[in-house]
Amino acid sequence: MTLDCQHQAPLADLNTLRLPATAARLLRVDSPATLAAALPDIAGEKRRFVLGGGSNLVLCGDFDGLVLHVALPGRAFAGEDAEAFYVSAGAGENWHDFVQWTLAQGRPGLENLSLIPGTVGAAPIQNIGAYGLEVGERLAWLDAVDLDSGETRRFDAATCGFGYRDSVFKREGWHLCGRFLIVSVTFRLAKAWTPLTRYADVAAELDAAGVARPTPADVAAAVIAVRRRKLPDPAALPNAGSFFQNPTVSAAEAARLQAAHPALPTYAQADGRVKLAAGWLIEQAGWKGRNLGPVGMFEKQALVLVNRGGARGADVRALAQAVQADVLARFGVRLEAEPIYLGAA
């Protein structure tokens, strides 16, 4: 391989759980020119992984292939029409910083997704969401390079196939096998802005601040305050954010669970199914604030798995499996992990 890459590169600083592992080869993709020059060699590499901010990743061991660390910068206005503004960002931009930039430029619409860790390019892969909004609802299009052919392909929201914490990139395994590398994302932000404040935590934060008619900055501030109060800062306590998806069950199953557990929070879905609060299930199963070796479920939010110090991927996997087993035994509900597992078990 002729790539100008780092060999046996440590990855601990490139994942928010701070798990130790190495990549056989690591290439930092920080410009279109770097990517273009490397494409012939990348196409011949069978083992590839595209890495963003590492906030949705569990490293279970060393990776014997090529890691492409996306660090493509850039923020820009991409135009407007009668109903919306369009703003674009390079895939390597920090997500929270980009959201705050859009607000500073007077282009609201992403404020409910403030303080979510990760990069702009990774956001649509996971279809990140919080407090009543998913990124797929604001995506206009993204541009991604097919690493096998070298061609750039444009995906609109429909082509991305968004679902709950899901997209076509995850379902088809394209992200895991490294077929596509997202280079930029463009968002459609409606000119007729309406605040999304239906979530109780956000509404309560605004009420406590005496805000009756919230501005975009008010909503962002409320979201940030709630997240800081409930979730640990990965820089201070390594974590990957919400570790499990909120499970969705049939209406009949939800009724059965609520009859047995009246306090269980439930959220009706458009398709007739019902979403359950994974954090509540985990807490009731006795895992909130409980550790298993060097890892545990956070004491302020049972949905967050944290590295107390010195953890490895196997420790994370063991805790996740223990939590899943206890929730299944108590409630008959299967929890699915949000992060990607990479490397040997």
DAGIRA-V271907 format. One record per pair of residues at least 24 apart in sequence whose C-alpha atoms are under 10 Angstrom apart, sorted by the first residue. I is the first residue (numbers start at 0). J is the second residue. Records with the same first field share a line. If there is no record, write none. Layout:
I = J + J
//
This chain:
0 = 24 + 40 + 41 + 43 + 44
1 = 37 + 39 + 40 + 41
2 = 26 + 33 + 36 + 37 + 38 + 39 + 40 + 41
3 = 27 + 33 + 36 + 37
4 = 37 + 65 + 66 + 67
5 = 65 + 66
6 = 65
7 = 61 + 62 + 63 + 64
8 = 61 + 62 + 66
9 = 61
10 = 53 + 58 + 61 + 62 + 66
11 = 53 + 58
12 = 52 + 53
13 = 50 + 51 + 52 + 53 + 54 + 56 + 68
14 = 50 + 51 + 52 + 53 + 54 + 55 + 56 + 57 + 58 + 117 + 233 + 237 + 238 + 239
15 = 52 + 53 + 54 + 55 + 56 + 57 + 116 + 117 + 232 + 233 + 234 + 236 + 237 + 238 + 239 + 240 + 305 + 306
16 = 53 + 54 + 55 + 56 + 57 + 58 + 233 + 234 + 236 + 237 + 238 + 239 + 240 + 304 + 305 + 306 + 307 + 308 + 310 + 311 + 312 + 315
17 = 53 + 54 + 56 + 57 + 58 + 233 + 234 + 236 + 237 + 238 + 239 + 305 + 306 + 308 + 309 + 310 + 311 + 312
18 = 56 + 57 + 58 + 59 + 60 + 237 + 238 + 306 + 308 + 309 + 310 + 311 + 312 + 313 + 314 + 315
19 = 57 + 58 + 59 + 60 + 61 + 309 + 310 + 311 + 312
20 = 58 + 59 + 60 + 61 + 62 + 311 + 312 + 341 + 342
21 = 58 + 60 + 61 + 62 + 63 + 64 + 66 + 342
22 = 48 + 60 + 61 + 62 + 63 + 64 + 65 + 66 + 342
23 = 61 + 62 + 63 + 64 + 65 + 66
24 = 62 + 63 + 64 + 65 + 66 + 67
25 = 50 + 64 + 65 + 66 + 67 + 68
26 = 65 + 66 + 67 + 68 + 69
27 = 66 + 67 + 68 + 69 + 70 + 71
28 = 66 + 67 + 68 + 69 + 70 + 71 + 72 + 91 + 180 + 182
29 = 68 + 69 + 70 + 71 + 72 + 89 + 90 + 91 + 182
30 = 69 + 70 + 71 + 72 + 73 + 89 + 91 + 182
31 = 71 + 72 + 182
33 = 71
34 = 67 + 69 + 71 + 144 + 146 + 149 + 180 + 182
35 = 144 + 146 + 149
37 = 146 + 149
38 = 144 + 145 + 146 + 147 + 148 + 149 + 150
39 = 146 + 147 + 148 + 149
40 = 146 + 147
41 = 65 + 67 + 146 + 147 + 149 + 177 + 178
42 = 145 + 146 + 147 + 148 + 149 + 177 + 178
43 = 146 + 147
44 = 146 + 147 + 177
45 = 147 + 176 + 177 + 178
46 = 175 + 176 + 177
47 = 146 + 174 + 175 + 176 + 177 + 178
48 = 173 + 174 + 175 + 176 + 177 + 178 + 179 + 180 + 341
49 = 121 + 173 + 174 + 175 + 176 + 177 + 178 + 179 + 180 + 181
50 = 91 + 118 + 120 + 121 + 174 + 175 + 177 + 180
51 = 90 + 91 + 92 + 93 + 117 + 118 + 119 + 120 + 121 + 122 + 180 + 181
52 = 91 + 92 + 93 + 94 + 116 + 117 + 118 + 119 + 120 + 121 + 122
53 = 116 + 117 + 118 + 121 + 239 + 338 + 339
54 = 115 + 116 + 117 + 118 + 121 + 233 + 237 + 238 + 239 + 240 + 338 + 339
55 = 116 + 117 + 121 + 125 + 238 + 239 + 240 + 241 + 242 + 336 + 337 + 338 + 339 + 340
56 = 238 + 239 + 242 + 312 + 337 + 338 + 339 + 340 + 341
57 = 238 + 239 + 311 + 312 + 313 + 315 + 316 + 337 + 338 + 339 + 340 + 341 + 342
58 = 311 + 312 + 313 + 315 + 316 + 338 + 339 + 340 + 341 + 342 + 343 + 344
59 = 311 + 312 + 313 + 314 + 315 + 316 + 339 + 340 + 341 + 342 + 343 + 344
60 = 311 + 312 + 313 + 340 + 341 + 342 + 343 + 344
61 = 341 + 342 + 343 + 344
62 = 341 + 342 + 343
63 = 342 + 343
64 = 342
65 = 177
66 = 177
67 = 177 + 180
68 = 180
69 = 118 + 120 + 121 + 180 + 181 + 182
70 = 118 + 120 + 182
71 = 118 + 119 + 120 + 181 + 182 + 183
72 = 119 + 182 + 183
73 = 97 + 183
74 = 100 + 101 + 183 + 184 + 185
75 = 101 + 185
76 = 101 + 104 + 106 + 185 + 186
77 = 185 + 186 + 187
78 = 187
79 = 187 + 188 + 189 + 190
80 = 187 + 189 + 190
81 = 189 + 190
82 = 187 + 188 + 189 + 190 + 191
83 = 186 + 187 + 188 + 189 + 190 + 191 + 192
84 = 186 + 187 + 188 + 189 + 190
85 = 137 + 138 + 139 + 140 + 185 + 186 + 187 + 188 + 189
86 = 138 + 139 + 184 + 185 + 186 + 187 + 188
87 = 119 + 138 + 139 + 140 + 141 + 183 + 184 + 185 + 186 + 187
88 = 118 + 119 + 120 + 141 + 182 + 183 + 184 + 185 + 186
89 = 118 + 119 + 120 + 141 + 142 + 181 + 182 + 183 + 184 + 185
90 = 118 + 119 + 120 + 121 + 122 + 141 + 142 + 143 + 180 + 181 + 182 + 183 + 184
91 = 117 + 118 + 119 + 120 + 121 + 181 + 182 + 183
92 = 117 + 118 + 119 + 120 + 121 + 183
93 = 117 + 118 + 119 + 120 + 121
94 = 118 + 119 + 120 + 121 + 122
95 = 119
98 = 219
99 = 216 + 219
101 = 188
102 = 215 + 216 + 219
103 = 215 + 216
105 = 190 + 215 + 216
106 = 187 + 188 + 189 + 190 + 192 + 215
107 = 188 + 189 + 190 + 191 + 192 + 193 + 194 + 214 + 215 + 216 + 219
108 = 132 + 134 + 136 + 137 + 186 + 187 + 188 + 189 + 190 + 191 + 192 + 193 + 194 + 195 + 215
109 = 133 + 134 + 136 + 137 + 186 + 187 + 188 + 215 + 219
110 = 194 + 195 + 215 + 216 + 217 + 218 + 219 + 220 + 221 + 222 + 223
111 = 194 + 195 + 196 + 201 + 215 + 218 + 219 + 220 + 221 + 222 + 223
112 = 219 + 222 + 223
113 = 218 + 219 + 220 + 221 + 222 + 223 + 226
114 = 219 + 220 + 222 + 223 + 224 + 226 + 227 + 232
115 = 223 + 226 + 240
116 = 232 + 233 + 239 + 240
117 = 239
119 = 181 + 182 + 183 + 184 + 185
120 = 180 + 181 + 182 + 183 + 184
121 = 174 + 180 + 181 + 184
122 = 164 + 184
123 = 156 + 159 + 161 + 164 + 165 + 166 + 167 + 168 + 181 + 184
124 = 159 + 161 + 164 + 165 + 166 + 167 + 168 + 169 + 170 + 173 + 174 + 181
125 = 161 + 162 + 163 + 164 + 165 + 166 + 167 + 168 + 169 + 337 + 338
126 = 159 + 160 + 161 + 162 + 163 + 164 + 165 + 166 + 169
127 = 163 + 164 + 165
128 = 163 + 164
129 = 198 + 222 + 226
130 = 195 + 196 + 197 + 198 + 199 + 200 + 201 + 222
131 = 195 + 196 + 197 + 198
132 = 195
133 = 161 + 162 + 163 + 164
134 = 161 + 164 + 186
135 = 159 + 160 + 161 + 162 + 163 + 164 + 165 + 166 + 186
136 = 161 + 186 + 187 + 188
137 = 185 + 186 + 187 + 188 + 189
138 = 184 + 185 + 186 + 187 + 188
139 = 184 + 185 + 186 + 187 + 188
140 = 183 + 184 + 185 + 186 + 187
141 = 181 + 182 + 183 + 184 + 185 + 186
142 = 179 + 180 + 181 + 182 + 183 + 184 + 185
143 = 178 + 179 + 180 + 181 + 182 + 183 + 184
144 = 178 + 179 + 180 + 181 + 182 + 183
145 = 173 + 177 + 178 + 179 + 180 + 181
146 = 177 + 178 + 179 + 180
147 = 177 + 178 + 179
148 = 178 + 179
149 = 179
150 = 179
151 = 179 + 180 + 181 + 182
152 = 179 + 181
153 = 181 + 183 + 184
154 = 181 + 184
155 = 184 + 185
156 = 186
163 = 244 + 245 + 246 + 247
164 = 244 + 245 + 337
165 = 337
169 = 339
174 = 339
175 = 339 + 340 + 341
194 = 218
196 = 221 + 222
200 = 224 + 225 + 226
201 = 225 + 226
228 = 299 + 300
229 = 297 + 298 + 299 + 300 + 301 + 303
230 = 297 + 298 + 299 + 300 + 301 + 302 + 303
231 = 297 + 298 + 299 + 300 + 303 + 304 + 305
233 = 305 + 306
236 = 297 + 305 + 306 + 307 + 308
237 = 294 + 304 + 305 + 306 + 307 + 308 + 310
238 = 294 + 295 + 296 + 297 + 303 + 304 + 305 + 306 + 307
239 = 303 + 304 + 305 + 306 + 337 + 338
240 = 300 + 302 + 303 + 304 + 305 + 337 + 338
241 = 277 + 278 + 300 + 301 + 302 + 303 + 304 + 336 + 337 + 338
242 = 277 + 278 + 296 + 301 + 302 + 303 + 304 + 305 + 319 + 334 + 335 + 336 + 337 + 338
243 = 276 + 277 + 278 + 281 + 301 + 302 + 303 + 304 + 319 + 322 + 323 + 334 + 335 + 336 + 337 + 338
244 = 274 + 275 + 276 + 277 + 278 + 302 + 333 + 334 + 335 + 336 + 337 + 338
245 = 274 + 275 + 276 + 277 + 278 + 279 + 280 + 302 + 333 + 334 + 335 + 336 + 337
246 = 273 + 274 + 275 + 276 + 277 + 280 + 332 + 333 + 334 + 335
247 = 272 + 273 + 274 + 275 + 276 + 277 + 332 + 333 + 334
248 = 272 + 273 + 274 + 275 + 332 + 333
249 = 273 + 274
250 = 274
252 = 331 + 332
256 = 330 + 331 + 332
259 = 330
260 = 330
275 = 332
276 = 302
277 = 301 + 302 + 326 + 332 + 333 + 334 + 335
278 = 302 + 303
280 = 322 + 323 + 325 + 326 + 327 + 329 + 330 + 332 + 334
281 = 322 + 323 + 325 + 326 + 334
282 = 322 + 326
283 = 325 + 326 + 329 + 330
284 = 322 + 323 + 324 + 325 + 326 + 327 + 328 + 329 + 330
285 = 322 + 325 + 326
286 = 318 + 321 + 322 + 325 + 326
289 = 318
290 = 318
291 = 315 + 317 + 318 + 319 + 321
292 = 317 + 318
293 = 318
294 = 318 + 319
295 = 319
296 = 322
312 = 340 + 341 + 342 + 343 + 344
313 = 343 + 344
315 = 340
316 = 340 + 344
//
